[in-house]
Amino acid sequence: MPVAPDPAPNFATFAHPHRLVTTEWLSANIGAPGLKIIESNEDVLLYDIGHVPGAIKIDWRGDLSDPVTRDYIDGDRFTELMRAKGIQRDDTVVIYGDRDNAQAAHTLWLFTLFGHADVRLLDGGRAGWLSEERDTTFDVTYPVRSDYPEVRRDDSIARAFRDDVLAHLGKPAAGDRLRGARKGLLDVRAAEEYAGEVAPKPDSPEASALRGGHIPTARNVEWTRAIGAGGRFRSRAELDEIYGDFTDSDDLIVYSRIGERSSLSWFVLTYLLGFGAVRNYDGSWAEWGNSVGMPIVKGTEPGEVPVAAKATGKRR
């Protein structure tokens, strides 16, 4: 049973204000029927040193990824995860985490691919909750197993693959769903990563890349620019200015290093600004920078697509 949206007036100008909740709203609704709270952190040990009462832990990598296929879990495993966590299909799910909600947004994005209708983000995340000295607990929640229905993952909702990016670079795309729309690429990494000036130091081997730089034509708007004071989202007017190079009619693909930072930018563009065609390229630079024959650009400008890549999109 869905829970009523947060009526916070500062959310009113966002395109989909029901996708956010304040710490005040969450505190008042803990234990409400139909509400499930999820903590999803980059640092998976944080949950154990204190979390929102009633919150369930989901490891954004360990629970949601398949290391064998190097992909996300399939519908059967997602269904089983939801049943084990006690989540019903019509529950309101509020997700929060560390690192300005980067991993929480990634988890929310994946819930979207599985078609969970009511999933929201806690504005301010874990840091915002703790900074206000709100209640925390060490108690682990052991939910009653649910009867979550069998679902399938639909990647067409908001996910892009390498071939989709190639299509943005000029290669004809079979079944392009937005013919005639202006195609755009948004790199949300730090400016130094975008320019290829620094080699990232990933925390896991699978996130490393042999080359630095960015995808040709991609513009750079670092993901943290959407975050303001106290780790909360900036106002609608500020976000409109930050993302002013794009329009809500663009066919837009966002990427980062492994797709988690770009998930938060996807959330901003989709739910706060109301862009209707934003996809997250979760393969991101870890895939593109390691792929043979994929064109790259170094420097601070978007760069042009090499003629050969425009004509063939050839890969070896």
C-alpha positions in Angstrom: 0.0 0.0 0.0 1.6 3.3 -1.1 2.3 6.0 1.5 1.2 9.6 0.8 3.9 11.8 -0.7 5.9 14.3 1.2 4.2 17.7 0.9 7.4 19.6 1.5 7.0 23.0 -0.3 10.6 23.1 -1.4 9.9 20.0 -3.6 6.9 21.6 -5.3 8.8 23.0 -8.3 10.3 19.7 -9.2 8.8 17.7 -12.1 8.1 14.7 -9.9 8.2 15.9 -6.3 6.9 12.6 -5.0 10.2 10.9 -5.8 11.8 12.7 -2.8 11.2 12.7 0.9 12.7 14.9 3.7 14.2 13.6 6.9 11.2 15.1 8.7 8.8 13.1 6.6 10.7 9.8 7.0 11.0 10.3 10.8 7.3 10.8 11.1 6.5 7.8 8.9 8.8 5.1 10.3 6.7 2.0 10.9 3.8 3.2 8.6 2.1 0.3 6.8 3.3 0.0 3.2 6.6 1.8 3.9 10.0 0.0 3.4 13.3 1.8 4.1 16.5 0.7 2.4 20.0 1.8 3.2 22.4 1.3 0.3 26.0 2.6 0.8 29.3 2.6 -1.0 30.8 1.6 2.4 28.8 -1.5 3.1 29.9 -1.6 6.7 28.2 1.7 7.7 24.8 0.0 8.2 26.3 -1.9 11.1 27.4 1.1 13.1 23.9 2.8 13.1 21.0 3.2 10.6 17.5 4.6 10.4 15.2 2.5 12.6 13.5 -0.2 10.5 15.9 0.2 7.6 16.9 -2.9 5.6 20.4 -3.2 4.1 20.9 -3.8 0.4 24.4 -4.1 -0.9 24.3 -2.2 -4.2 27.1 -4.4 -5.6 26.8 -7.7 -3.7 23.0 -8.0 -3.7 22.2 -6.5 -7.1 25.1 -7.6 -9.4 25.9 -11.0 -11.0 29.7 -11.3 -11.0 29.7 -14.2 -13.5 27.8 -12.3 -16.2 29.1 -8.9 -15.0 25.6 -7.7 -15.2 22.7 -7.1 -12.8 20.7 -9.9 -11.3 17.8 -11.2 -13.3 14.1 -11.1 -12.6 14.1 -14.4 -10.6 16.9 -13.2 -8.3 15.4 -9.8 -7.8 12.0 -11.3 -7.0 13.7 -13.6 -4.4 15.6 -10.6 -2.9 12.4 -8.6 -2.5 10.6 -11.6 -0.9 13.6 -12.1 1.5 13.6 -8.4 2.4 9.8 -8.4 3.0 9.0 -5.9 0.3 5.7 -6.0 -1.4 5.2 -4.9 -5.0 2.9 -2.0 -4.0 5.1 -0.8 -1.1 6.6 2.7 -1.0 10.3 2.1 -0.9 12.5 5.0 0.4 16.3 4.5 -0.3 19.2 6.5 1.3 22.9 6.1 1.6 26.3 7.6 2.0 28.4 9.6 -0.6 25.5 12.0 -1.4 23.2 9.1 -2.2 25.2 8.0 -5.3 24.8 4.3 -4.5 21.3 4.8 -3.2 20.3 6.4 -6.5 21.9 3.5 -8.4 19.8 1.1 -6.3 16.7 3.2 -7.1 17.5 3.2 -10.8 17.7 -0.6 -10.7 14.4 -0.9 -8.9 13.0 1.2 -11.8 14.3 -1.3 -14.4 12.3 -4.0 -12.5 9.2 -1.8 -12.6 8.7 -1.1 -8.9 6.3 1.8 -9.1 6.8 3.8 -5.9 10.5 4.2 -5.1 11.8 7.4 -3.5 15.1 9.0 -2.4 15.8 10.5 1.0 17.0 14.1 0.3 20.3 14.5 2.2 20.9 10.8 2.5 22.6 9.2 5.4 24.7 12.2 6.2 21.6 14.5 6.4 19.9 12.1 8.8 22.9 11.9 11.1 23.7 15.6 11.0 20.3 16.3 12.5 21.0 13.7 15.2 17.9 11.8 14.4 17.3 8.3 15.9 19.5 5.5 14.8 19.7 1.9 15.8 22.1 -1.1 15.7 19.1 -3.5 15.5 18.9 -5.5 12.3 15.5 -5.8 10.8 14.3 -9.3 10.1 11.3 -8.8 7.9 8.5 -11.3 7.3 8.9 -12.9 3.9 6.7 -11.3 1.2 4.9 -12.7 -1.8 6.5 -10.3 -4.3 5.3 -11.4 -7.8 7.7 -12.7 -10.4 9.1 -9.8 -12.5 11.5 -9.3 -15.4 14.1 -6.6 -15.8 13.3 -4.2 -18.6 16.5 -2.5 -19.7 14.7 -0.4 -22.3 13.2 1.8 -19.6 16.3 3.7 -18.7 19.5 1.7 -19.5 21.9 2.3 -22.3 24.5 -0.1 -23.7 27.7 0.6 -25.7 25.9 0.2 -29.0 23.4 2.9 -28.0 26.3 5.2 -27.3 27.8 4.4 -30.8 24.4 5.3 -32.2 24.7 8.7 -30.6 28.0 9.1 -32.4 26.4 8.8 -35.8 26.0 5.1 -36.4 22.5 4.2 -37.5 20.5 2.6 -34.7 18.0 -0.1 -35.5 14.7 0.7 -33.9 15.8 4.0 -32.6 12.9 5.0 -30.4 13.5 8.7 -30.7 14.2 9.4 -34.4 14.8 13.1 -35.0 15.5 13.9 -31.3 18.8 15.7 -30.6 21.2 13.1 -29.2 23.3 14.1 -26.2 26.0 12.5 -24.0 26.7 13.7 -20.5 29.8 12.7 -18.6 29.3 13.3 -14.9 32.8 12.5 -13.7 35.2 15.0 -12.2 36.7 17.5 -14.7 40.1 15.8 -14.3 38.7 12.4 -15.2 36.8 13.9 -18.2 40.0 15.5 -19.5 42.0 12.4 -19.0 44.5 14.2 -16.8 44.3 11.8 -13.9 44.2 8.0 -13.8 41.3 6.9 -11.5 42.2 4.8 -8.6 39.3 2.4 -8.4 38.5 0.4 -5.3 38.0 -2.7 -7.4 39.8 -4.2 -10.5 36.7 -4.4 -12.6 36.3 -0.6 -12.4 39.7 0.2 -13.8 40.3 1.5 -17.3 43.4 1.4 -19.5 42.8 4.8 -21.1 41.8 8.2 -19.8 39.6 10.8 -21.5 35.9 11.0 -22.5 33.6 9.8 -25.2 33.5 12.2 -28.2 30.8 14.9 -28.1 30.1 14.3 -24.4 29.6 17.4 -22.3 30.9 17.4 -18.7 28.6 18.4 -15.8 30.0 16.8 -12.6 27.4 14.9 -10.6 28.1 16.7 -7.4 27.0 20.1 -8.9 23.4 19.0 -8.3 24.1 18.7 -4.6 23.9 21.8 -2.4 24.1 22.7 1.3 23.7 19.8 3.7 24.0 17.2 0.9 20.5 18.1 -0.3 19.5 18.7 -3.9 19.7 22.3 -5.2 16.6 24.2 -6.2 14.8 23.8 -9.5 16.1 27.2 -10.7 19.7 26.2 -9.9 19.4 22.8 -11.6 17.8 24.4 -14.7 20.9 26.6 -15.0 23.4 23.8 -14.3 21.9 21.6 -17.0 21.0 24.4 -19.4 22.9 22.9 -22.3 20.3 20.2 -22.5 16.5 20.2 -23.2 13.8 17.8 -22.0 13.3 16.7 -25.6 16.9 15.4 -25.9 17.6 11.7 -26.2 20.2 11.8 -23.5 22.7 9.2 -22.2 24.6 9.8 -19.0 27.7 8.0 -17.8 30.4 8.0 -15.1 33.1 5.4 -14.3 30.9 2.4 -13.4 27.4 4.0 -13.6 26.7 4.8 -10.0 27.4 8.5 -10.0 25.6 8.8 -13.3 22.6 7.2 -11.6 22.2 10.2 -9.4 22.4 12.6 -12.5 19.8 10.3 -14.2 17.6 10.8 -11.1 18.0 14.6 -11.2 17.3 14.9 -15.0 14.4 12.4 -14.9 12.5 13.2 -11.7 13.6 16.7 -10.7 13.8 18.3 -14.1 11.3 16.1 -15.9 13.4 15.0 -18.9 11.5 12.2 -20.7 14.3 10.3 -22.4 17.4 9.8 -20.2 19.3 6.6 -20.0 22.1 5.5 -17.8 25.1 3.9 -19.5 26.2 1.8 -16.6 29.1 0.2 -18.5 30.4 3.8 -18.5 34.1 4.5 -18.7 35.2 1.1 -17.3 33.8 -0.5 -20.4 34.4 2.3 -23.0 38.0 3.0 -21.9 38.9 -0.7 -22.0 37.2 -1.5 -25.4 39.4 -1.9 -28.5 38.6 0.7 -31.2 36.3 2.9 -29.2 37.1 6.6 -30.0 38.1 8.8 -27.1 38.9 12.5 -26.6 41.4 14.0 -24.1 41.0 17.6 -23.0 38.2 19.8 -21.6 36.1 20.2 -24.7 33.5 17.7 -26.0 35.5 16.9 -29.1 34.4 15.6 -32.5 33.7 12.0 -33.5 36.5 10.6 -35.8 35.3 10.1 -39.3 35.9 6.3 -39.2 33.8 5.9 -36.1 31.0 8.0 -37.6 31.0 5.9 -40.8 31.3 2.4 -39.3 31.3 2.3 -35.6 33.8 -0.5 -36.2 35.1 -2.6 -33.3 37.7 -5.3 -33.2 
